[in-house]
Amino acid sequence: MAEDRRPQRGSRTGSGRPGESRGKSGGARAGDGGDRRGAGRLEGQRSSAPRGGAKGQGGKPGAKSAGKPGAKSSGRPFERRTDRRDGPGAGRDRYARDGASRSAEQAAYDGPDLPAEITGKELDRSVTAQLKGLPEKLAARVARHLAAAGMLIDQDPETAYQHTLAARARASRLAVVREATGEAAYAAGHYAEALAELRAAKRMNGATDYLPIMADCHRALGNPEQAIKLAKSPSVANFSAEAKAEMTLVEAGARRDMGQLDAALRTLELAPLTSKSRAAWVVRLRYAYADILEAAGRDSDALAWFHRTHAIDAEQITDAAERADLLERRQD
């Protein structure tokens, strides 16, 4: 807390492009392979309530638009320009723009409306414990925004993201808030923002749970080499079986993005494809393997693995049955 890449949400099971929405058409974001619930802090409150920002500009925070601080391009440092080239009323227009900017910033700070029924008590205790260092009223407001985000993240990830931005505006020094913001940004498809937030959270608490999501963000941003680099992190060896599968899916997807189909298959062949478990992560591993086999032109092998996927996909998180049917028709 595949291609449905949200923490345990997400790229098409092993083959699609990062950021594709999941569904029976193939899958899941992060890494490729079906639905995926990750290590994010927004997961804990979902079971206790019904389910359900604009992208950054890519510049450096706080960067000057031009020149050095105090440059004399407009006269004395920080002097308000009033030269005639601005034209009549230019000052008023500029102040109007500043006012609009302040209004937008205030709206972002306020965040979306908070439903009265959301109290913040929906959060997991591990989250609320980290909010105790805040003043009581502030902690309550932050908790409500995080709880709202957790309830909306599946149905309305953009609004969930806006809730986490409101929480971050009030408590940006808390790792749990930055983690939640990163997860919501990821769910909403804001991969650069998600990567930045999860990096910040990792610096604060040293957790490695975010690595699969961070790797998948790199993949979505067109940096598969960085995704593979994170997949090779020593800490991955200590991951749970599910987290290892997530990282495997991301690595395989990244290698496929680079045109390395054989390497992608070898990556998946090192995973527990033949596990007797019917867990979602096994389903997604099998689907990813079948998908890349088909991409590699190995239709007979792909057909067999789509059938093996369907055999354990009780929740129908993939379209393995339909894919198998299409392959069979093509072979007839």
C-alpha positions in Angstrom: 0.0 0.0 0.0 0.2 -4.8 -14.2 -1.4 -3.3 -17.0 -3.8 -2.1 -14.1 -0.9 -0.7 -12.2 -2.4 0.5 -9.0 -1.0 -1.2 -6.0 -2.5 -4.5 -6.5 -4.4 -3.1 -9.2 -2.8 -3.1 -12.2 -0.6 -3.2 -16.9 -2.3 -5.9 -18.8 -1.2 -9.1 -17.1 2.3 -9.2 -18.4 2.0 -7.6 -21.7 0.1 -4.4 -22.0 1.2 -0.8 -21.7 1.7 0.6 -18.3 -1.4 2.5 -17.1 -4.0 0.6 -19.0 -7.1 0.1 -17.0 -7.9 -3.4 -15.9 -10.8 -5.4 -17.0 -11.6 -8.7 -18.6 -9.8 -7.5 -21.7 -6.7 -8.4 -20.0 -5.8 -7.2 -16.9 -4.2 -5.1 -14.4 -1.8 -2.3 -14.2 1.4 -2.7 -12.4 3.5 -5.0 -14.3 0.8 -6.8 -16.3 -1.5 -9.3 -14.9 -4.7 -8.5 -13.3 -6.1 -6.8 -10.3 -3.7 -5.8 -7.6 -4.0 -4.5 -4.1 -0.6 -3.0 -3.1 1.2 -1.8 -0.1 -0.6 1.5 0.1 -2.2 3.0 3.1 -5.5 3.5 1.4 -6.3 -0.2 1.5 -7.0 -0.6 5.2 -10.3 1.2 5.3 -12.0 -0.2 2.2 -13.7 -3.1 4.0 -15.3 -0.9 6.6 -17.2 1.3 4.2 -18.8 1.2 0.7 -16.4 1.6 -2.1 -17.0 4.1 -4.0 -5.0 16.9 -9.2 -4.0 17.5 -12.2 -0.8 16.1 -13.5 2.3 18.0 -12.6 4.0 20.1 -15.2 7.3 18.3 -14.9 9.3 21.3 -13.8 11.3 21.5 -10.6 9.3 22.7 -7.6 9.9 26.3 -6.9 11.9 26.9 -10.0 12.1 30.4 -11.3 10.5 31.0 -14.6 13.4 33.0 -15.9 16.7 34.5 -14.8 18.4 34.5 -11.5 16.9 35.7 -8.2 17.2 39.4 -8.1 18.0 39.7 -11.8 17.6 43.2 -13.2 15.6 42.3 -16.3 12.6 44.3 -14.9 14.4 46.9 -12.9 15.2 46.6 -9.3 14.8 43.2 -7.7 11.2 42.2 -7.0 9.9 45.5 -8.3 6.4 45.4 -9.8 6.6 46.1 -13.5 4.6 49.1 -14.6 6.3 49.9 -17.9 4.0 51.1 -20.7 4.4 47.9 -22.7 2.1 46.3 -20.3 -0.7 48.5 -21.6 -3.6 50.0 -19.8 -5.1 47.8 -17.1 -2.3 45.3 -17.3 -1.7 45.6 -13.6 -5.4 44.9 -12.8 -5.2 41.9 -15.1 -2.1 40.6 -13.4 -3.8 41.0 -10.0 -6.9 39.2 -11.3 -4.7 36.3 -12.5 -3.0 36.2 -9.1 -6.4 36.2 -7.4 -7.5 33.3 -9.6 -4.3 31.4 -8.8 -4.8 31.9 -5.1 -8.4 30.7 -5.4 -7.3 27.6 -7.2 -4.6 27.0 -4.5 -7.3 27.5 -1.8 -9.6 25.0 -3.5 -6.8 22.5 -3.7 -6.0 23.0 0.0 -9.7 22.6 1.0 -10.0 19.5 -1.1 -13.2 17.9 -2.3 -16.3 18.0 0.0 -16.1 15.5 2.9 -19.3 13.5 3.3 -20.7 13.8 6.8 -20.6 10.0 7.3 -16.8 9.9 6.9 -15.3 10.4 10.4 -11.7 9.2 9.9 -12.3 6.3 12.2 -12.5 4.1 9.1 -8.7 4.2 8.9 -6.5 1.3 10.0 -5.0 1.9 13.5 -1.5 1.9 12.1 -2.5 5.0 10.1 -4.2 6.9 12.9 -1.3 6.2 15.2 0.9 8.2 12.8 -1.5 11.1 12.9 -1.4 11.5 16.7 1.5 13.9 16.6 -0.8 16.5 14.9 -3.1 18.8 16.7 -6.4 17.1 17.4 -8.5 19.1 14.9 -5.9 18.9 12.2 -5.4 15.2 12.7 -9.2 14.7 12.4 -9.3 16.6 9.1 -6.4 14.7 7.6 -7.9 11.4 8.7 -11.2 12.2 7.0 -9.5 13.1 3.8 -7.4 9.8 3.9 -10.5 7.8 4.7 -12.5 9.4 1.9 -9.6 8.7 -0.5 -9.6 5.0 0.5 -13.3 4.7 -0.1 -13.2 6.4 -3.5 -9.9 5.1 -5.0 -11.5 2.2 -7.0 -14.5 4.1 -8.3 -13.2 7.6 -8.6 -9.4 7.6 -8.3 -9.0 11.3 -9.4 -11.2 12.5 -6.6 -9.4 10.2 -4.2 -6.2 11.8 -5.3 -7.6 15.3 -4.7 -8.4 14.2 -1.1 -4.9 13.0 -0.5 -3.5 16.3 -1.9 -5.7 18.1 0.7 -4.2 15.8 3.4 -0.7 16.4 2.1 -1.2 20.2 2.2 -1.8 19.9 6.0 0.6 17.1 6.9 3.3 16.8 4.3 6.0 15.6 6.7 4.1 12.4 7.6 5.2 9.4 5.6 1.8 7.8 5.8 0.3 10.8 4.1 2.9 10.9 1.3 2.4 7.1 0.8 -1.4 7.6 0.5 -0.9 10.4 -2.0 1.5 8.3 -4.0 -1.0 5.4 -4.1 -3.9 7.6 -5.1 -1.8 9.4 -7.8 -0.8 5.9 -9.2 -4.5 4.8 -9.2 -5.4 8.0 -11.1 -2.7 7.6 -13.6 -0.4 10.4 -12.4 2.7 8.4 -12.5 5.3 11.1 -12.2 3.5 12.4 -9.1 3.1 8.9 -7.7 6.8 8.2 -8.1 7.8 11.5 -6.4 5.4 10.9 -3.5 6.5 7.3 -2.9 10.2 8.3 -3.1 9.4 10.9 -0.4 7.7 8.3 1.8 10.6 5.9 1.4 13.1 8.6 2.4 11.0 9.2 5.5 10.4 5.6 6.7 12.8 3.5 4.7 10.1 1.1 3.6 10.6 -1.0 0.5 7.0 -2.0 0.1 6.6 0.7 -2.6 9.2 -0.7 -4.9 6.9 -2.6 -7.3 4.7 0.4 -7.7 7.7 2.7 -8.2 9.1 0.3 -10.8 5.8 0.3 -12.6 5.7 4.1 -12.6 9.1 4.1 -14.3 7.7 1.8 -16.9 4.6 4.0 -17.4 6.9 7.0 -17.8 8.9 5.2 -20.6 11.9 4.2 -18.4 11.8 0.4 -18.5 15.5 0.2 -17.7 14.8 2.0 -14.3 12.0 -0.4 -13.7 14.3 -3.4 -14.2 16.9 -1.8 -12.0 14.4 -1.6 -9.1 13.3 -5.1 -9.8 16.8 -6.2 -9.1 17.0 -4.5 -5.7 18.4 -6.8 -2.9 15.4 -6.1 -0.7 13.1 -7.9 -3.2 14.5 -11.2 -1.9 12.7 -10.5 1.4 9.3 -9.7 -0.2 6.3 -11.9 0.4 5.3 -14.2 -2.4 2.6 -11.8 -3.6 5.0 -8.8 -3.6 7.6 -10.8 -5.5 5.0 -11.7 -8.1 4.1 -8.0 -8.5 7.8 -7.1 -9.1 8.1 -10.1 -11.5 5.1 -8.8 -13.5 6.6 -5.3 -13.7 10.0 -6.6 -14.8 8.5 -8.9 -17.4 6.4 -6.0 -18.7 9.4 -3.8 -18.8 11.4 -6.3 -20.8 8.5 -6.7 -23.2 8.4 -2.9 -23.6 12.1 -3.1 -24.7 11.3 -5.9 -27.2 13.0 -8.5 -25.1 10.3 -11.2 -25.3 12.6 -14.1 -24.6 13.9 -12.3 -21.5 10.4 -11.5 -20.4 9.4 -15.2 -20.7 12.5 -16.3 -18.7 11.7 -13.8 -16.0 8.2 -15.3 -15.6 9.5 -18.9 -15.8 11.5 -18.2 -12.6 8.2 -17.4 -10.8 5.9 -20.0 -9.3 3.7 -20.4 -12.4 2.7 -24.0 -11.4 1.8 -23.1 -7.8 -1.3 -24.9 -6.5 -2.5 -21.6 -5.1 -5.5 -20.0 -6.7 -4.6 -16.6 -5.4 -4.9 -13.6 -7.8 -1.2 -13.1 -8.1 -0.8 -16.7 -9.4 -3.6 -16.1 -11.9 -1.9 -12.9 -13.1 1.5 -14.6 -13.4 0.0 -17.3 -15.6 -2.0 -14.8 -17.7 1.1 -12.7 -18.3 3.1 -15.8 -19.4 0.3 -16.8 -21.8 0.0 -13.3 -23.2 3.8 -13.0 -23.9 3.9 -16.5 -25.4 1.2 -15.4 -27.9 3.2 -12.2 -28.6 6.2 -14.4 -29.3 4.3 -16.5 -31.8 4.0 -19.6 -29.7 0.3 -20.0 -30.0 0.0 -23.6 -28.9 1.9 -22.9 -25.7 -0.1 -19.7 -25.2 -3.4 -21.6 -25.6 -2.3 -24.1 -22.9 -1.4 -21.4 -20.5 -4.6 -19.4 -21.1 -6.5 -22.6 -20.2 -4.3 -23.1 -17.1 -5.1 -19.5 -16.1 -8.8 -19.9 -16.6 -8.8 -23.1 -14.5 -7.8 -21.1 -11.4 -9.4 -17.8 -12.2 -12.6 -18.2 -10.1 -13.0 -14.4 -9.7 -12.7 -13.9 -13.5 -10.1 -11.1 -13.1 -8.7 -11.9 -16.6 -10.2 -12.7 -20.0 -8.3 -16.0 -20.2 -11.3 -18.0 -21.5 -12.0 -15.5 -24.3 -8.3 -15.4 -25.3 -8.2 -19.2 -25.4 -11.3 -19.3 -27.5 -9.9 -16.8 -30.0 -6.7 -18.8 -30.3 -8.6 -22.0 -30.9 -10.6 -20.4 -33.6 -7.5 -19.1 -35.3 -5.9 -22.5 -35.2 -9.0 -24.3 -36.8 
